[in-house]
């Protein structure tokens, strides 16, 4: 399903890109630049089901990452204790 989403969205981006070239306007996406192996592999390992140009930060918020990791570990420990 993810590959289908990738192909379908890039088809729509390509159609918009070609129409924008004919009309002399800027395309709505960065179509030719987003079709590469790096973007495809990144999309395949992320939990998104629909391909789109999602905004990304250039830096990592380590406090947020540690907080989410801690909550996940706490949940796993709690589930283990309940199961035992």
TIRO-2110 file (N, C-alpha, C; in Angstrom, 1 decimal):
// TIRO-2110
0.8, -1.2, 0.0, N, 1, A
0.0, 0.0, 0.0, CA, 1, A
0.9, 1.3, 0.0, C, 1, A
2.0, 1.2, 0.7, N, 2, A
2.9, 2.4, 0.7, CA, 2, A
3.4, 2.7, -0.6, C, 2, A
3.8, 1.7, -1.3, N, 3, A
4.4, 1.9, -2.7, CA, 3, A
3.3, 2.5, -3.6, C, 3, A
2.1, 2.0, -3.5, N, 4, A
1.0, 2.5, -4.3, CA, 4, A
0.8, 4.0, -4.0, C, 4, A
0.8, 4.4, -2.7, N, 5, A
0.7, 5.8, -2.3, CA, 5, A
1.8, 6.6, -2.9, C, 5, A
3.1, 6.1, -2.8, N, 6, A
4.2, 6.8, -3.4, CA, 6, A
4.1, 7.1, -4.9, C, 6, A
3.7, 6.1, -5.6, N, 7, A
3.5, 6.2, -7.0, CA, 7, A
2.4, 7.1, -7.4, C, 7, A
1.3, 7.0, -6.7, N, 8, A
0.1, 7.8, -7.0, CA, 8, A
0.3, 9.3, -6.7, C, 8, A
0.9, 9.6, -5.6, N, 9, A
1.1, 11.0, -5.2, CA, 9, A
2.2, 11.6, -6.2, C, 9, A
3.2, 10.8, -6.5, N, 10, A
4.2, 11.4, -7.5, CA, 10, A
3.6, 11.5, -8.9, C, 10, A
2.7, 10.7, -9.2, N, 11, A
2.0, 10.9, -10.5, CA, 11, A
1.2, 12.2, -10.5, C, 11, A
0.5, 12.5, -9.4, N, 12, A
-0.2, 13.8, -9.3, CA, 12, A
0.8, 15.0, -9.3, C, 12, A
1.9, 14.8, -8.6, N, 13, A
2.9, 15.9, -8.6, CA, 13, A
3.5, 16.1, -10.0, C, 13, A
3.7, 15.0, -10.7, N, 14, A
4.2, 15.2, -12.1, CA, 14, A
3.2, 15.9, -13.0, C, 14, A
1.9, 15.6, -12.9, N, 15, A
0.9, 16.2, -13.7, CA, 15, A
0.9, 17.7, -13.3, C, 15, A
0.9, 18.1, -12.0, N, 16, A
0.9, 19.5, -11.6, CA, 16, A
2.2, 20.2, -12.1, C, 16, A
3.3, 19.5, -12.1, N, 17, A
4.6, 20.0, -12.5, CA, 17, A
4.5, 20.4, -14.0, C, 17, A
4.0, 19.5, -14.8, N, 18, A
3.9, 19.7, -16.3, CA, 18, A
2.9, 20.8, -16.6, C, 18, A
1.8, 20.9, -15.9, N, 19, A
0.8, 21.9, -16.1, CA, 19, A
1.4, 23.3, -15.6, C, 19, A
2.2, 23.3, -14.6, N, 20, A
2.8, 24.5, -14.1, CA, 20, A
3.8, 25.0, -15.1, C, 20, A
4.6, 24.1, -15.7, N, 21, A
5.5, 24.6, -16.8, CA, 21, A
4.8, 25.2, -18.0, C, 21, A
3.7, 24.6, -18.4, N, 22, A
2.9, 25.2, -19.5, CA, 22, A
2.3, 26.5, -19.1, C, 22, A
1.9, 26.7, -17.9, N, 23, A
1.2, 27.9, -17.5, CA, 23, A
2.3, 29.0, -17.0, C, 23, A
3.5, 28.6, -16.8, N, 24, A
4.6, 29.5, -16.4, CA, 24, A
4.5, 29.9, -14.9, C, 24, A
4.0, 29.0, -14.1, N, 25, A
3.9, 29.3, -12.7, CA, 25, A
4.8, 28.3, -11.9, C, 25, A
4.9, 28.5, -10.6, N, 26, A
5.7, 27.6, -9.8, CA, 26, A
4.8, 26.4, -9.4, C, 26, A
5.4, 25.2, -9.5, N, 27, A
4.6, 24.0, -9.1, CA, 27, A
4.3, 24.0, -7.6, C, 27, A
3.3, 23.2, -7.3, N, 28, A
2.9, 23.1, -5.9, CA, 28, A
3.8, 22.3, -5.0, C, 28, A
4.6, 21.4, -5.7, N, 29, A
5.5, 20.5, -4.9, CA, 29, A
6.9, 20.6, -5.5, C, 29, A
7.8, 20.0, -4.9, N, 30, A
9.2, 19.9, -5.5, CA, 30, A
9.4, 18.6, -6.2, C, 30, A
8.5, 18.4, -7.2, N, 31, A
8.4, 17.1, -7.9, CA, 31, A
9.7, 16.5, -8.4, C, 31, A
10.5, 17.0, -9.2, N, 32, A
11.6, 16.2, -9.7, CA, 32, A
12.6, 15.9, -8.7, C, 32, A
12.7, 16.8, -7.7, N, 33, A
13.7, 16.6, -6.6, CA, 33, A
13.4, 15.6, -5.6, C, 33, A
12.1, 15.3, -5.5, N, 34, A
11.7, 14.3, -4.4, CA, 34, A
11.6, 12.9, -4.9, C, 34, A
11.9, 12.6, -6.1, N, 35, A
11.9, 11.2, -6.6, CA, 35, A
13.4, 10.8, -6.7, C, 35, A
13.8, 10.2, -5.5, N, 36, A
15.1, 9.6, -5.4, CA, 36, A
15.1, 8.5, -4.4, C, 36, A
16.1, 7.7, -4.3, N, 37, A
16.2, 6.5, -3.5, CA, 37, A
16.2, 6.9, -2.0, C, 37, A
16.8, 8.1, -1.7, N, 38, A
16.8, 8.5, -0.3, CA, 38, A
15.4, 8.8, 0.2, C, 38, A
14.6, 9.6, -0.5, N, 39, A
13.2, 9.9, -0.1, CA, 39, A
12.4, 8.7, -0.1, C, 39, A
12.5, 7.8, -1.0, N, 40, A
11.7, 6.6, -1.1, CA, 40, A
12.0, 5.7, 0.2, C, 40, A
13.3, 5.5, 0.5, N, 41, A
13.6, 4.7, 1.7, CA, 41, A
13.2, 5.3, 2.9, C, 41, A
13.3, 6.6, 3.0, N, 42, A
12.8, 7.3, 4.2, CA, 42, A
11.3, 7.1, 4.4, C, 42, A
10.6, 7.2, 3.3, N, 43, A
9.1, 7.0, 3.4, CA, 43, A
8.8, 5.6, 3.8, C, 43, A
9.6, 4.6, 3.3, N, 44, A
9.3, 3.2, 3.6, CA, 44, A
9.5, 2.9, 5.0, C, 44, A
10.4, 3.5, 5.7, N, 45, A
10.7, 3.2, 7.1, CA, 45, A
9.9, 4.0, 8.1, C, 45, A
9.3, 5.1, 7.6, N, 46, A
8.5, 5.9, 8.5, CA, 46, A
7.1, 5.3, 8.7, C, 46, A
6.4, 5.7, 9.8, N, 47, A
5.0, 5.1, 10.0, CA, 47, A
3.9, 5.8, 9.2, C, 47, A
4.2, 6.6, 8.2, N, 48, A
3.2, 7.3, 7.4, CA, 48, A
2.6, 6.3, 6.4, C, 48, A
1.3, 6.4, 6.2, N, 49, A
0.7, 5.5, 5.2, CA, 49, A
0.5, 6.3, 3.9, C, 49, A
0.4, 7.6, 4.0, N, 50, A
0.2, 8.4, 2.8, CA, 50, A
1.4, 9.2, 2.5, C, 50, A
1.9, 9.2, 1.3, N, 51, A
3.1, 9.9, 0.9, CA, 51, A
2.8, 11.4, 0.7, C, 51, A
3.5, 12.3, 1.4, N, 52, A
3.4, 13.7, 1.2, CA, 52, A
4.7, 14.4, 1.6, C, 52, A
4.8, 15.6, 1.4, N, 53, A
5.9, 16.4, 1.8, CA, 53, A
5.6, 16.9, 3.2, C, 53, A
6.0, 16.1, 4.2, N, 54, A
5.7, 16.5, 5.6, CA, 54, A
6.8, 17.5, 6.1, C, 54, A
6.5, 18.5, 6.9, N, 55, A
7.5, 19.4, 7.4, CA, 55, A
8.4, 18.7, 8.4, C, 55, A
9.7, 18.9, 8.3, N, 56, A
10.7, 18.3, 9.1, CA, 56, A
11.6, 19.3, 9.7, C, 56, A
12.0, 19.0, 10.9, N, 57, A
13.0, 19.9, 11.6, CA, 57, A
14.4, 19.6, 11.2, C, 57, A
15.3, 20.6, 11.2, N, 58, A
16.6, 20.3, 10.9, CA, 58, A
17.4, 19.8, 12.1, C, 58, A
16.9, 20.0, 13.3, N, 59, A
17.5, 19.5, 14.5, CA, 59, A
16.6, 18.5, 15.3, C, 59, A
17.2, 17.8, 16.2, N, 60, A
16.5, 16.9, 17.0, CA, 60, A
16.2, 17.5, 18.4, C, 60, A
15.0, 17.4, 18.8, N, 61, A
14.6, 17.8, 20.1, CA, 61, A
14.8, 16.6, 21.1, C, 61, A
16.0, 16.6, 21.7, N, 62, A
16.4, 15.4, 22.5, CA, 62, A
15.5, 15.3, 23.7, C, 62, A
15.0, 16.4, 24.3, N, 63, A
14.1, 16.2, 25.5, CA, 63, A
12.8, 15.5, 25.1, C, 63, A
12.3, 15.9, 24.0, N, 64, A
11.0, 15.2, 23.5, CA, 64, A
11.3, 13.7, 23.2, C, 64, A
12.4, 13.4, 22.5, N, 65, A
12.7, 12.0, 22.2, CA, 65, A
12.9, 11.2, 23.5, C, 65, A
13.6, 11.7, 24.5, N, 66, A
13.9, 11.0, 25.7, CA, 66, A
12.6, 10.8, 26.4, C, 66, A
11.7, 11.8, 26.4, N, 67, A
10.4, 11.7, 27.1, CA, 67, A
9.6, 10.7, 26.5, C, 67, A
9.5, 10.6, 25.1, N, 68, A
8.7, 9.6, 24.5, CA, 68, A
9.3, 8.2, 24.7, C, 68, A
10.6, 8.1, 24.7, N, 69, A
11.2, 6.8, 24.9, CA, 69, A
10.9, 6.3, 26.3, C, 69, A
11.0, 7.2, 27.3, N, 70, A
10.7, 6.9, 28.7, CA, 70, A
9.3, 6.4, 28.9, C, 70, A
8.3, 7.1, 28.2, N, 71, A
6.9, 6.7, 28.3, CA, 71, A
6.8, 5.3, 27.7, C, 71, A
7.4, 5.0, 26.6, N, 72, A
7.3, 3.7, 26.0, CA, 72, A
7.9, 2.6, 26.9, C, 72, A
9.0, 2.9, 27.5, N, 73, A
9.6, 1.9, 28.4, CA, 73, A
8.7, 1.7, 29.7, C, 73, A
8.2, 2.8, 30.2, N, 74, A
7.2, 2.7, 31.3, CA, 74, A
6.0, 1.8, 31.0, C, 74, A
5.5, 2.0, 29.8, N, 75, A
4.4, 1.3, 29.3, CA, 75, A
4.7, -0.2, 29.2, C, 75, A
5.9, -0.5, 28.6, N, 76, A
6.3, -1.9, 28.5, CA, 76, A
6.5, -2.6, 29.8, C, 76, A
7.1, -1.9, 30.8, N, 77, A
7.3, -2.4, 32.1, CA, 77, A
5.9, -2.6, 32.8, C, 77, A
5.0, -1.7, 32.7, N, 78, A
3.7, -1.8, 33.2, CA, 78, A
2.9, -3.1, 32.6, C, 78, A
3.0, -3.2, 31.3, N, 79, A
2.4, -4.4, 30.7, CA, 79, A
3.0, -5.7, 31.1, C, 79, A
4.3, -5.7, 31.3, N, 80, A
5.0, -6.9, 31.8, CA, 80, A
4.5, -7.2, 33.2, C, 80, A
4.4, -6.2, 34.0, N, 81, A
4.0, -6.5, 35.4, CA, 81, A
2.6, -6.9, 35.5, C, 81, A
1.7, -6.4, 34.6, N, 82, A
0.3, -6.8, 34.6, CA, 82, A
0.2, -8.2, 34.1, C, 82, A
1.0, -8.6, 33.1, N, 83, A
0.9, -9.9, 32.5, CA, 83, A
1.4, -11.0, 33.5, C, 83, A
2.4, -10.7, 34.3, N, 84, A
3.1, -11.7, 35.1, CA, 84, A
2.3, -12.1, 36.3, C, 84, A
END
